[in-house]
Amino acid sequence: MRSRAYDGLEETGEAFYCPKGHALEVQRLSVVERLRSSERSVVHHRDMRDKLTRRLDATRGVQTRFKNRLLKKCCPYCNKPVDNLFKHVSERHDK
């Protein structure tokens, strides 16, 4: 939560002292620096969104391939067609 006093310190660049005597210097940021910082933040968040979208698409592809193999009664481990998938997996691939 920001206060008017903090905003005033940000404009003047003065130091703020807590009750224990610690100094907290407030950096003055120009409008251009704030704009650049905001642009970098937007670009960063856009890149993260794109990265997560690609990961989600890849996960969906893997899930679809797995589901299609099961529907065709193909073993997801050895990709061989089998009649009784449960029996095959429990006998051949159960560790």
Secondary structure, DSSP 8 states (H G I E B T S, - for coil): ---HHHHHHHHHT-EEE-TT--EEE-----HHHHHHHHHHHHHHHHHHHHHHHHHHHHHHHHHHHHHHHHHTTB-TTT--B-S-HHHHIIIII--
